[in-house]
Amino acid sequence: MGELLKQSVRWAVTISLITAVLSMMLTVTSTSFLRGVPWSGGMVVVLLIILLGVFFDMLGIAATAAREEPFHAMAAKKVAGARHAIAIIRRADQFANFCNDVVGDISGIVSGAAGFAVATALMVSMQRTQDQWLFEMVIMGLISALTVGGKALGKAASIRYANSIVFQMGRLFYIIEEKFHIRLFDVKNKKKKRKRGVLRAPRTD
């Protein structure tokens, strides 16, 4: 129990620091990039950010909804990606935390900041500076609707096809490990240890 708590605290601190750094970097980068971009191009960037958040939200939900048992037979047959899929499921809490919380929350923050930039560009192009609040309200409402609606559709698909999604992710991690020698997950076999001093019951046949 103590070791589990230490691992959880260590993971929480690490992922919080990573989230803070990435959020600041991506927010500054996106807003700086959108300053010289027309509002239509900025809207495309915002849509891509929303799609990225929805996609990673699907991955995180699939990891928590997938079942480990079907992959054991595949791993026994040496199917590429099966062992990595098992690793994803066994670390579903951390995997979902990264996909749903880190990438998802950062996508929401960045899309919001980019949305304000798009609203400003649209307001200037239409020469309606007095209606800044209206443009910002409409753009932010649209971003919120697309984000929530996209995640609602993504959740239904990720739960229904959880094992297929996790298997494809496992295959991707397998390719990364084979091609670039980068091991993202390590599967440890769960072996049951027999307690010392415990004797088996004698056979009666």
N, CA, C and O of each residue as an XYZ file, in Angstrom:
820
protein
N       0.834     -1.208      0.000
C       0.000      0.000      0.000
C       0.867      1.254      0.000
O       0.588      2.214     -0.719
N       1.932      1.236      0.823
C       2.822      2.380      0.882
C       3.552      2.610     -0.422
O       3.712      3.750     -0.858
N       4.001      1.520     -1.056
C       4.700      1.636     -2.330
C       3.772      2.156     -3.420
O       4.178      2.958     -4.262
N       2.521      1.694     -3.399
C       1.545      2.164     -4.377
C       1.289      3.657     -4.221
O       1.155      4.378     -5.209
N       1.220      4.116     -2.969
C       1.008      5.538     -2.713
C       2.194      6.362     -3.204
O       2.015      7.433     -3.785
N       3.407      5.860     -2.970
C       4.601      6.571     -3.429
C       4.621      6.685     -4.949
O       4.944      7.739     -5.497
N       4.274      5.592     -5.626
C       4.250      5.614     -7.086
C       3.196      6.584     -7.606
O       3.421      7.287     -8.591
N       2.046      6.617     -6.941
C       0.971      7.518     -7.364
C       1.373      8.974     -7.187
O       1.128      9.806     -8.060
N       1.997      9.278     -6.042
C       2.438     10.653     -5.783
C       3.523     11.056     -6.768
O       3.515     12.170     -7.292
N       4.463     10.137     -7.019
C       5.547     10.425     -7.963
C       4.993     10.699     -9.359
O       5.419     11.635    -10.036
N       4.042      9.872     -9.778
C       3.431     10.058    -11.095
C       2.650     11.368    -11.151
O       2.717     12.084    -12.150
N       1.911     11.687    -10.090
C       1.104     12.909    -10.069
C       1.980     14.152    -10.160
O       1.659     15.089    -10.890
N       3.085     14.162     -9.420
C       3.990     15.315     -9.453
C       4.636     15.451    -10.827
O       4.711     16.547    -11.382
N       5.102     14.328    -11.372
C       5.767     14.359    -12.678
C       4.828     14.838    -13.772
O       5.183     15.708    -14.568
N       3.635     14.272    -13.809
C       2.698     14.616    -14.877
C       2.180     16.040    -14.714
O       1.844     16.688    -15.705
N       2.110     16.537    -13.483
C       1.685     17.922    -13.258
C       2.719     18.900    -13.802
O       2.369     19.895    -14.436
N       3.988     18.614    -13.551
C       5.051     19.479    -14.063
C       5.088     19.464    -15.587
O       5.243     20.506    -16.224
N       4.944     18.275    -16.163
C       4.936     18.162    -17.625
C       3.764     18.940    -18.213
O       3.910     19.630    -19.222
N       2.604     18.825    -17.575
C       1.417     19.529    -18.061
C       1.603     21.038    -18.007
O       1.239     21.746    -18.947
N       2.167     21.529    -16.912
C       2.372     22.973    -16.765
C       3.302     23.510    -17.843
O       3.024     24.539    -18.459
N       4.407     22.809    -18.066
C       5.381     23.259    -19.066
C       4.789     23.216    -20.471
O       4.902     24.181    -21.228
N       4.158     22.096    -20.816
C       3.572     21.961    -22.152
C       2.460     22.979    -22.385
O       2.353     23.552    -23.469
N       1.642     23.200    -21.375
C       0.536     24.141    -21.512
C       1.042     25.551    -21.797
O       0.525     26.232    -22.683
N       2.046     25.987    -21.050
C       2.592     27.328    -21.262
C       3.242     27.452    -22.632
O       3.052     28.448    -23.330
N       4.010     26.436    -23.012
C       4.703     26.484    -24.297
C       3.724     26.509    -25.465
O       3.864     27.317    -26.383
N       2.733     25.624    -25.427
C       1.792     25.531    -26.541
C       0.869     26.743    -26.614
O       0.490     27.172    -27.704
N       0.508     27.294    -25.465
C      -0.349     28.486    -25.471
C       0.371     29.670    -26.097
O      -0.188     30.370    -26.942
N       1.613     29.891    -25.680
C       2.397     30.999    -26.240
C       2.640     30.782    -27.732
O       2.527     31.713    -28.530
N       2.974     29.542    -28.103
C       3.261     29.243    -29.511
C       2.036     29.447    -30.389
O       2.124     30.053    -31.457
N       0.887     28.937    -29.936
C      -0.326     29.032    -30.756
C      -0.790     30.475    -30.917
O      -1.147     30.894    -32.018
N      -0.788     31.233    -29.830
C      -1.236     32.625    -29.919
C      -0.281     33.465    -30.762
O      -0.718     34.343    -31.507
N       1.017     33.201    -30.648
C       1.990     33.935    -31.463
C       1.829     33.588    -32.938
O       1.929     34.460    -33.801
N       1.581     32.322    -33.220
C       1.417     31.883    -34.606
C       0.159     32.472    -35.234
O       0.161     32.827    -36.413
N      -0.908     32.578    -34.456
C      -2.189     33.020    -35.008
C      -2.290     34.531    -35.178
O      -3.256     35.020    -35.762
N      -1.322     35.268    -34.683
C      -1.396     36.723    -34.798
C      -1.355     37.191    -36.247
O      -2.027     38.159    -36.605
N      -0.583     36.521    -37.071
C      -0.482     36.936    -38.463
C      -1.294     36.086    -39.413
O      -1.106     36.158    -40.627
N      -2.203     35.276    -38.872
C      -3.007     34.368    -39.701
C      -4.430     34.904    -39.801
O      -4.976     35.372    -38.802
N      -5.049     34.848    -40.994
C      -6.454     35.266    -41.124
C      -7.356     34.430    -40.222
O      -6.991     33.330    -39.807
N      -8.536     34.967    -39.925
C      -9.417     34.277    -38.988
C      -9.846     32.905    -39.508
O     -10.061     31.982    -38.722
N      -9.971     32.769    -40.834
C     -10.361     31.468    -41.395
C      -9.269     30.424    -41.165
O      -9.559     29.284    -40.801
N      -8.018     30.818    -41.379
C      -6.913     29.898    -41.111
C      -6.791     29.589    -39.634
O      -6.474     28.462    -39.254
N      -7.042     30.587    -38.799
C      -7.012     30.359    -37.358
C      -8.092     29.397    -36.911
O      -7.884     28.604    -35.993
N      -9.249     29.465    -37.559
C     -10.337     28.558    -37.204
C      -9.985     27.123    -37.560
O     -10.362     26.190    -36.850
N      -9.260     26.945    -38.664
C      -8.807     25.599    -39.036
C      -7.866     25.046    -37.975
O      -7.952     23.875    -37.604
N      -6.964     25.902    -37.488
C      -6.038     25.479    -36.432
C      -6.805     25.095    -35.169
O      -6.484     24.097    -34.524
N      -7.807     25.879    -34.821
C      -8.620     25.578    -33.637
C      -9.328     24.234    -33.795
O      -9.379     23.443    -32.853
N      -9.870     23.979    -34.974
C     -10.552     22.704    -35.223
C      -9.588     21.530    -35.104
O      -9.951     20.478    -34.579
N      -8.366     21.706    -35.588
C      -7.363     20.644    -35.474
C      -7.016     20.378    -34.010
O      -6.834     19.228    -33.611
N      -6.926     21.430    -33.222
C      -6.635     21.267    -31.792
C      -7.776     20.527    -31.100
O      -7.541     19.662    -30.257
N      -9.013     20.871    -31.459
C     -10.173     20.189    -30.879
C     -10.169     18.711    -31.251
O     -10.409     17.851    -30.403
N      -9.896     18.417    -32.523
C      -9.844     17.021    -32.973
C      -8.752     16.246    -32.247
O      -8.929     15.072    -31.923
N      -7.627     16.902    -31.991
C      -6.546     16.251    -31.249
C      -7.004     15.879    -29.843
O      -6.731     14.777    -29.365
N      -7.700     16.803    -29.183
C      -8.208     16.522    -27.845
C      -9.226     15.400    -27.836
O      -9.211     14.552    -26.944
N     -10.113     15.386    -28.825
C     -11.124     14.327    -28.921
C     -10.466     12.977    -29.176
O     -10.860     11.968    -28.591
N      -9.466     12.962    -30.048
C      -8.768     11.718    -30.385
C      -8.090     11.110    -29.160
O      -8.224      9.913    -28.907
N      -7.372     11.921    -28.409
C      -6.684     11.401    -27.226
C      -7.675     11.037    -26.128
O      -7.415     10.133    -25.334
N      -8.801     11.726    -26.077
C      -9.837     11.354    -25.120
C     -10.361      9.956    -25.424
O     -10.625      9.173    -24.511
N     -10.509      9.646    -26.705
C     -10.938      8.307    -27.110
C      -9.919      7.250    -26.701
O     -10.290      6.169    -26.245
N      -8.635      7.563    -26.863
C      -7.594      6.599    -26.498
C      -7.618      6.307    -25.002
O      -7.509      5.153    -24.587
N      -7.760      7.347    -24.202
C      -7.785      7.156    -22.754
C      -8.973      6.336    -22.294
O      -8.836      5.471    -21.429
N     -10.136      6.600    -22.865
C     -11.332      5.845    -22.481
C     -11.222      4.395    -22.937
O     -11.618      3.481    -22.215
N     -10.689      4.189    -24.129
C     -10.532      2.822    -24.634
C      -9.612      2.007    -23.728
O      -9.855      0.822    -23.502
N      -8.563      2.633    -23.211
C      -7.630      1.921    -22.332
C      -8.310      1.456    -21.053
O      -8.008      0.375    -20.547
N      -9.220      2.259    -20.529
C      -9.914      1.880    -19.292
C     -11.056      0.901    -19.546
O     -11.455      0.167    -18.641
N     -11.584      0.883    -20.769
C     -12.725      0.012    -21.068
C     -12.310     -1.330    -21.670
O     -13.108     -2.267    -21.689
N     -11.084     -1.433    -22.159
C     -10.645     -2.660    -22.830
C     -10.459     -3.800    -21.832
O     -10.198     -3.570    -20.651
N     -10.597     -5.030    -22.323
C     -10.402     -6.233    -21.513
C      -9.067     -6.872    -21.874
O      -8.693     -6.957    -23.044
N      -8.368     -7.313    -20.853
C      -7.026     -7.848    -21.053
C      -7.028     -9.273    -21.593
O      -6.121     -9.652    -22.333
N      -8.036    -10.069    -21.232
C      -8.022    -11.503    -21.529
C      -7.837    -11.837    -23.014
O      -7.044    -12.725    -23.323
N      -8.528    -11.171    -23.948
C      -8.370    -11.555    -25.358
C      -6.944    -11.406    -25.889
O      -6.576    -12.055    -26.868
N      -6.153    -10.565    -25.255
C      -4.800    -10.326    -25.755
C      -3.803    -11.389    -25.286
O      -2.704    -11.485    -25.831
N      -4.175    -12.183    -24.286
C      -3.248    -13.210    -23.805
C      -3.018    -14.281    -24.864
O      -1.884    -14.709    -25.079
N      -4.085    -14.715    -25.521
C      -3.940    -15.709    -26.582
C      -3.140    -15.140    -27.747
O      -2.340    -15.846    -28.360
N      -3.355    -13.866    -28.051
C      -2.612    -13.226    -29.131
C      -1.137    -13.106    -28.771
O      -0.267    -13.305    -29.619
N      -0.861    -12.780    -27.513
C       0.532    -12.673    -27.076
C       1.219    -14.033    -27.109
O       2.404    -14.127    -27.429
N       0.469    -15.095    -26.775
C       1.036    -16.446    -26.819
C       1.406    -16.843    -28.243
O       2.332    -17.625    -28.457
N       0.677    -16.297    -29.215
C       0.965    -16.578    -30.626
C       1.964    -15.585    -31.224
O       2.202    -15.585    -32.432
N       2.542    -14.745    -30.371
C       3.546    -13.765    -30.787
C       2.987    -12.741    -31.776
O       3.694    -12.297    -32.681
N       1.730    -12.371    -31.603
C       1.135    -11.355    -32.468
C       1.724     -9.998    -32.107
O       1.735     -9.604    -30.941
N       2.210     -9.292    -33.115
C       2.849     -7.999    -32.880
C       1.866     -7.012    -32.254
O       0.770     -6.798    -32.771
N       2.268     -6.423    -31.151
C       1.449     -5.422    -30.480
C       0.585     -5.958    -29.364
O       0.036     -5.176    -28.588
N       0.445     -7.278    -29.258
C      -0.435     -7.847    -28.234
C       0.107     -7.585    -26.828
O      -0.640     -7.184    -25.936
N       1.405     -7.811    -26.635
C       1.997     -7.581    -25.311
C       1.951     -6.101    -24.937
O       1.774     -5.756    -23.769
N       2.107     -5.242    -25.919
C       2.037     -3.811    -25.645
C       0.608     -3.390    -25.306
O       0.395     -2.497    -24.486
N      -0.364     -4.036    -25.940
C      -1.760     -3.760    -25.603
C      -2.055     -4.161    -24.160
O      -2.774     -3.461    -23.447
N      -1.496     -5.284    -23.740
C      -1.659     -5.717    -22.348
C      -1.049     -4.686    -21.399
O      -1.619     -4.371    -20.355
N       0.113     -4.168    -21.778
C       0.775     -3.164    -20.938
C      -0.064     -1.900    -20.823
O      -0.139     -1.298    -19.752
N      -0.694     -1.497    -21.917
C      -1.552     -0.306    -21.885
C      -2.715     -0.516    -20.920
O      -3.050      0.372    -20.136
N      -3.326     -1.698    -20.984
C      -4.477     -1.978    -20.119
C      -4.051     -2.036    -18.659
O      -4.764     -1.541    -17.786
N      -2.896     -2.637    -18.385
C      -2.432     -2.737    -17.003
C      -2.030     -1.382    -16.428
O      -2.021     -1.192    -15.212
N      -1.702     -0.455    -17.301
C      -1.367      0.905    -16.864
C      -2.424      1.889    -17.346
O      -2.122      3.031    -17.693
N      -3.651      1.431    -17.360
C      -4.749      2.249    -17.887
C      -4.915      3.554    -17.123
O      -5.297      4.568    -17.707
N      -4.630      3.541    -15.818
C      -4.793      4.769    -15.038
C      -3.827      5.853    -15.501
O      -4.222      7.004    -15.686
N      -2.559      5.485    -15.689
C      -1.573      6.463    -16.136
C      -1.786      6.839    -17.601
O      -1.656      8.003    -17.980
N      -2.112      5.844    -18.412
C      -2.342      6.100    -19.835
C      -3.531      7.039    -20.027
O      -3.462      7.987    -20.808
N      -4.621      6.768    -19.309
C      -5.810      7.616    -19.413
C      -5.548      8.999    -18.831
O      -6.047      9.999    -19.347
N      -4.768      9.054    -17.764
C      -4.425     10.344    -17.173
C      -3.684     11.223    -18.177
O      -3.962     12.416    -18.299
N      -2.738     10.620    -18.892
C      -1.990     11.384    -19.892
C      -2.891     11.800    -21.056
O      -2.888     12.961    -21.465
N      -3.656     10.852    -21.581
C      -4.475     11.138    -22.768
C      -5.637     12.076    -22.450
O      -5.844     13.072    -23.143
N      -6.394     11.755    -21.398
C      -7.595     12.523    -21.090
C      -7.290     13.842    -20.394
O      -7.835     14.887    -20.749
N      -6.413     13.778    -19.400
C      -6.176     14.961    -18.575
C      -5.087     15.866    -19.152
O      -5.298     17.067    -19.324
N      -3.924     15.285    -19.448
C      -2.824     16.113    -19.937
C      -3.141     16.667    -21.327
O      -3.258     17.879    -21.508
N      -3.277     15.772    -22.303
C      -3.529     16.229    -23.675
C      -4.902     16.881    -23.786
O      -5.057     17.900    -24.458
N      -5.904     16.289    -23.123
C      -7.252     16.834    -23.209
C      -7.360     18.228    -22.627
O      -7.930     19.122    -23.253
N      -6.817     18.424    -21.426
C      -6.895     19.739    -20.787
C      -6.051     20.776    -21.524
O      -6.458     21.928    -21.677
N      -4.870     20.352    -21.977
C      -4.030     21.287    -22.730
C      -4.726     21.697    -24.027
O      -4.675     22.862    -24.422
N      -5.370     20.745    -24.683
C      -6.105     21.067    -25.913
C      -7.211     22.075    -25.635
O      -7.443     22.989    -26.426
N      -7.890     21.904    -24.507
C      -8.942     22.848    -24.152
C      -8.398     24.242    -23.886
O      -8.983     25.236    -24.317
N      -7.274     24.314    -23.172
C      -6.674     25.617    -22.869
C      -6.170     26.298    -24.136
O      -6.417     27.483    -24.361
N      -5.459     25.530    -24.961
C      -4.886     26.100    -26.180
C      -5.981     26.504    -27.167
O      -5.894     27.560    -27.794
N      -7.010     25.665    -27.305
C      -8.100     26.015    -28.221
C      -8.834     27.267    -27.743
O      -9.290     28.072    -28.554
N      -8.947     27.425    -26.420
C      -9.575     28.636    -25.889
C      -8.760     29.878    -26.188
O      -9.302     30.898    -26.613
N      -7.444     29.790    -25.963
C      -6.570     30.926    -26.259
C      -6.572     31.239    -27.749
O      -6.606     32.402    -28.151
N      -6.534     30.183    -28.566
C      -6.573     30.383    -30.016
C      -7.919     30.952    -30.449
O      -8.000     31.726    -31.403
N      -8.976     30.561    -29.736
C     -10.302     31.080    -30.058
C     -10.398     32.584    -29.876
O     -11.026     33.271    -30.681
N      -9.778     33.100    -28.822
C      -9.762     34.552    -28.614
C      -9.015     35.253    -29.746
O      -9.420     36.324    -30.197
N      -7.915     34.635    -30.203
C      -7.160     35.216    -31.314
C      -7.990     35.221    -32.594
O      -7.955     36.184    -33.360
N      -8.735     34.145    -32.820
C      -9.602     34.069    -33.999
C     -10.711     35.116    -33.917
O     -11.030     35.771    -34.909
N     -11.293     35.266    -32.734
C     -12.360     36.255    -32.557
C     -11.848     37.666    -32.826
O     -12.542     38.476    -33.440
N     -10.642     37.955    -32.369
C     -10.054     39.275    -32.598
C      -9.799     39.515    -34.085
O     -10.080     40.594    -34.607
N      -9.260     38.488    -34.765
C      -8.994     38.618    -36.199
C     -10.288     38.802    -36.988
O     -10.339     39.596    -37.927
N     -11.328     38.069    -36.609
C     -12.617     38.195    -37.291
C     -13.229     39.568    -37.048
O     -13.806     40.168    -37.955
N     -13.101     40.055    -35.836
C     -13.640     41.370    -35.485
C     -12.951     42.477    -36.285
O     -13.604     43.400    -36.772
N     -11.632     42.378    -36.415
C     -10.878     43.386    -37.163
C     -11.220     43.327    -38.644
O     -11.372     44.362    -39.291
N     -11.342     42.102    -39.187
C     -11.640     41.966    -40.614
C     -13.020     42.514    -40.961
O     -13.234     42.998    -42.073
N     -13.951     42.442    -40.023
C     -15.305     42.955    -40.257
C     -15.475     44.388    -39.756
O     -16.544     44.983    -39.891
N     -14.399     44.933    -39.175
C     -14.415     46.310    -38.669
C     -15.563     46.534    -37.683
O     -16.328     47.494    -37.781
N     -15.646     45.602    -36.728
C     -16.690     45.696    -35.704
C     -16.037     45.651    -34.323
O     -16.384     44.815    -33.489
N     -15.103     46.546    -34.096
C     -14.345     46.529    -32.843
C     -15.232     46.767    -31.624
O     -14.883     46.363    -30.515
N     -16.364     47.415    -31.822
C     -17.247     47.693    -30.688
C     -17.987     46.443    -30.219
O     -18.550     46.426    -29.124
N     -17.985     45.397    -31.047
C     -18.689     44.156    -30.699
C     -17.718     43.031    -30.336
O     -17.975     41.862    -30.626
N     -16.630     43.385    -29.715
C     -15.623     42.373    -29.376
C     -16.202     41.280    -28.493
O     -15.935     40.099    -28.716
N     -16.982     41.653    -27.506
C     -17.557     40.667    -26.581
C     -18.452     39.670    -27.313
O     -18.503     38.493    -26.958
N     -19.164     40.158    -28.350
C     -20.064     39.286    -29.096
C     -19.283     38.246    -29.901
O     -19.643     37.069    -29.919
N     -18.216     38.686    -30.562
C     -17.395     37.763    -31.343
C     -16.754     36.708    -30.440
O     -16.738     35.521    -30.766
N     -16.235     37.157    -29.316
C     -15.597     36.216    -28.394
C     -16.603     35.219    -27.842
O     -16.293     34.036    -27.699
N     -17.800     35.688    -27.532
C     -18.826     34.801    -26.985
C     -19.237     33.740    -28.005
O     -19.385     32.569    -27.657
N     -19.420     34.144    -29.257
C     -19.838     33.202    -30.299
C     -18.745     32.174    -30.578
O     -19.021     30.978    -30.672
N     -17.506     32.641    -30.710
C     -16.400     31.729    -31.012
C     -16.182     30.744    -29.867
O     -16.007     29.550    -30.107
N     -16.189     31.228    -28.631
C     -15.971     30.342    -27.488
C     -17.121     29.356    -27.323
O     -16.907     28.205    -26.944
N     -18.338     29.806    -27.607
C     -19.479     28.892    -27.558
C     -19.367     27.801    -28.605
O     -19.694     26.643    -28.345
N     -18.902     28.175    -29.793
C     -18.722     27.194    -30.863
C     -17.639     26.182    -30.501
O     -17.797     24.983    -30.734
N     -16.544     26.670    -29.934
C     -15.457     25.768    -29.526
C     -15.939     24.793    -28.453
O     -15.636     23.601    -28.513
N     -16.684     25.294    -27.481
C     -17.194     24.429    -26.412
C     -18.143     23.374    -26.964
O     -18.084     22.208    -26.572
N     -19.021     23.791    -27.877
C     -19.984     22.848    -28.451
C     -19.283     21.756    -29.248
O     -19.631     20.581    -29.132
N     -18.300     22.136    -30.053
C     -17.574     21.148    -30.850
C     -16.770     20.201    -29.962
O     -16.683     19.005    -30.242
N     -16.190     20.734    -28.902
C     -15.395     19.893    -28.001
C     -16.264     18.873    -27.279
O     -15.955     17.681    -27.262
N     -17.349     19.347    -26.686
C     -18.232     18.446    -25.931
C     -18.915     17.449    -26.861
O     -18.999     16.262    -26.548
N     -19.402     17.927    -28.001
C     -20.059     17.033    -28.947
C     -19.113     15.993    -29.517
O     -19.471     14.825    -29.664
N     -17.893     16.431    -29.838
C     -16.910     15.492    -30.365
C     -16.530     14.430    -29.355
O     -16.391     13.258    -29.704
N     -16.359     14.834    -28.095
C     -16.006     13.860    -27.062
C     -17.164     12.912    -26.768
O     -16.945     11.749    -26.431
N     -18.387     13.401    -26.894
C     -19.548     12.522    -26.685
C     -19.587     11.422    -27.741
O     -19.820     10.255    -27.425
N     -19.357     11.802    -28.993
C     -19.316     10.801    -30.058
C     -18.119      9.870    -29.883
O     -18.220      8.661    -30.094
N     -16.989     10.449    -29.497
C     -15.785      9.647    -29.319
C     -15.911      8.637    -28.194
O     -15.408      7.520    -28.307
N     -16.574      9.013    -27.114
C     -16.746      8.095    -25.984
C     -17.533      6.859    -26.397
O     -17.170      5.736    -26.046
N     -18.609      7.070    -27.140
C     -19.423      5.933    -27.571
C     -18.610      4.976    -28.436
O     -18.698      3.759    -28.277
N     -17.823      5.529    -29.345
C     -17.021      4.684    -30.232
C     -15.891      3.997    -29.481
O     -15.606      2.825    -29.727
N     -15.243      4.714    -28.568
C     -14.097      4.139    -27.858
C     -14.517      3.033    -26.902
O     -13.764      2.081    -26.697
N     -15.696      3.137    -26.317
C     -16.175      2.074    -25.431
C     -16.565      0.838    -26.239
O     -16.283     -0.292    -25.840
N     -17.208      1.063    -27.365
C     -17.666     -0.064    -28.182
C     -16.495     -0.799    -28.837
O     -16.506     -2.026    -28.938
N     -15.501     -0.057    -29.274
C     -14.366     -0.664    -29.974
C     -13.084     -0.538    -29.155
O     -12.004     -0.322    -29.705
N     -13.212     -0.674    -27.847
C     -12.077     -0.455    -26.947
C     -10.908     -1.381    -27.262
O      -9.770     -0.926    -27.374
N     -11.177     -2.666    -27.404
C     -10.093     -3.620    -27.648
C      -9.398     -3.366    -28.983
O      -8.177     -3.486    -29.081
N     -10.162     -3.021    -29.995
C      -9.563     -2.744    -31.305
C      -8.675     -1.510    -31.251
O      -7.590     -1.493    -31.833
N      -9.133     -0.481    -30.556
C      -8.347      0.751    -30.442
C      -7.059      0.493    -29.675
O      -5.984      0.937    -30.081
N      -7.173     -0.229    -28.562
C      -5.987     -0.523    -27.757
C      -5.006     -1.397    -28.537
O      -3.792     -1.224    -28.428
N      -5.530     -2.326    -29.315
C      -4.649     -3.188    -30.109
C      -3.874     -2.376    -31.147
O      -2.686     -2.615    -31.364
N      -4.539     -1.425    -31.780
C      -3.848     -0.576    -32.753
C      -2.776      0.276    -32.072
O      -1.702      0.498    -32.632
N      -3.072      0.747    -30.869
C      -2.063      1.488    -30.118
C      -0.896      0.579    -29.745
O       0.264      0.989    -29.794
N      -1.215     -0.659    -29.373
C      -0.167     -1.623    -29.064
C       0.731     -1.884    -30.261
O       1.949     -1.989    -30.117
N       0.138     -1.990    -31.434
C       0.925     -2.191    -32.653
C       1.820     -0.985    -32.929
O       2.960     -1.136    -33.369
N       1.293      0.214    -32.667
C       2.097      1.422    -32.861
C       3.296      1.435    -31.917
O       4.414      1.744    -32.330
N       3.062      1.099    -30.651
C       4.166      1.049    -29.688
C       5.167     -0.041    -30.047
O       6.368      0.109    -29.824
N       4.664     -1.140    -30.606
C       5.554     -2.220    -31.044
C       6.466     -1.738    -32.173
O       7.664     -2.019    -32.173
N       5.892     -1.012    -33.130
C       6.688     -0.489    -34.246
C       7.728      0.505    -33.748
O       8.876      0.486    -34.191
N       7.318      1.379    -32.817
C       8.260      2.352    -32.260
C       9.409      1.644    -31.555
O      10.567      2.045    -31.672
N       9.074      0.591    -30.825
C      10.108     -0.149    -30.100
C      11.046     -0.879    -31.051
O      12.255     -0.921    -30.825
N      10.490     -1.457    -32.118
C      11.307     -2.217    -33.059
C      12.154     -1.310    -33.951
O      13.321     -1.605    -34.210
N      11.574     -0.218    -34.416
C      12.272      0.653    -35.364
C      13.241      1.610    -34.678
O      14.352      1.834    -35.160
N      12.811      2.171    -33.552
C      13.604      3.218    -32.903
C      14.191      2.784    -31.561
O      14.903      3.551    -30.913
N      13.887      1.546    -31.146
C      14.405      0.996    -29.889
C      14.018      1.866    -28.688
O      14.804      2.069    -27.763
N      12.794      2.367    -28.733
C      12.252      3.157    -27.624
C      11.153      2.333    -26.965
O      10.115      2.082    -27.577
N      11.372      1.917    -25.740
C      10.392      1.097    -25.031
C       9.527      1.999    -24.161
O       9.987      2.549    -23.160
N       8.269      2.141    -24.560
C       7.340      2.976    -23.814
C       6.660      2.214    -22.690
O       6.325      2.789    -21.654
N       6.455      0.907    -22.899
C       5.816      0.078    -21.891
C       6.593     -1.220    -21.754
O       7.138     -1.738    -22.728
N       6.637     -1.730    -20.553
C       7.309     -2.993    -20.286
C       6.324     -3.920    -19.602
O       5.836     -3.630    -18.510
N       6.037     -5.037    -20.249
C       5.071     -5.987    -19.698
C       5.790     -6.949    -18.778
O       6.750     -7.609    -19.175
N       5.327     -7.022    -17.571
C       5.885     -7.967    -16.605
C       4.885     -9.083    -16.385
O       3.721     -8.842    -16.065
N       5.345    -10.279    -16.558
C       4.467    -11.428    -16.357
C       4.099    -11.563    -14.890
O       4.937    -11.434    -13.998
N       2.841    -11.824    -14.674
C       2.367    -12.011    -13.308
C       2.498    -13.479    -12.926
O       1.700    -14.314    -13.353
N       3.492    -13.784    -12.133
C       3.712    -15.164    -11.723
C       3.282    -15.340    -10.272
O       3.634    -14.547     -9.399
N       2.540    -16.361    -10.048
C       2.096    -16.649     -8.694
C       3.178    -17.425     -7.955
O       3.630    -18.477     -8.409
N       3.577    -16.895     -6.829
C       4.606    -17.549     -6.033
C       3.964    -18.390     -4.945
O       3.070    -17.937     -4.231
N       4.437    -19.626     -4.834
C       3.909    -20.499     -3.803
C       4.620    -20.227     -2.494
O       5.847    -20.136     -2.451
N       3.871    -20.100     -1.460
C       4.450    -19.807     -0.158
C       5.273    -20.986      0.331
O       4.912    -22.149      0.153
N       6.392    -20.642      0.952
C       7.243    -21.684      1.504
C       6.584    -22.323      2.715
O       5.902    -21.666      3.501
N       6.807    -23.607      2.836
C       6.277    -24.311      3.990
C       4.869    -24.824      3.798
O       4.325    -25.511      4.662
N       4.274    -24.486      2.648
C       2.918    -24.953      2.373
C       3.011    -26.199      1.519
O       3.516    -26.148      0.398
N       2.539    -27.297      2.026
C       2.622    -28.571      1.324
C       1.343    -28.831      0.561
O       0.248    -28.477      0.999
N       1.505    -29.456     -0.586
C       0.336    -29.837     -1.356
C      -0.369    -31.020     -0.695
O       0.270    -31.847     -0.045
N      -1.656    -31.093     -0.861
C      -2.420    -32.206     -0.302
C      -2.062    -33.480     -1.048
O      -1.912    -33.452     -2.270
N      -1.923    -34.590     -0.348
C      -1.562    -35.851     -1.021
C      -2.664    -36.308     -1.955
O      -3.849    -36.103     -1.693
N      -2.257    -36.923     -3.037
C      -3.219    -37.434     -4.006
C      -3.882    -38.690     -3.456
O      -3.239    -39.517     -2.808
N      -5.154    -38.817     -3.719
C      -5.914    -39.958     -3.202
C      -6.136    -41.040     -4.238
O      -6.602    -42.128     -3.901
N      -5.802    -40.754     -5.531
C      -6.042    -41.775     -6.555
C      -4.857    -42.713     -6.708
O      -4.897    -43.630     -7.529
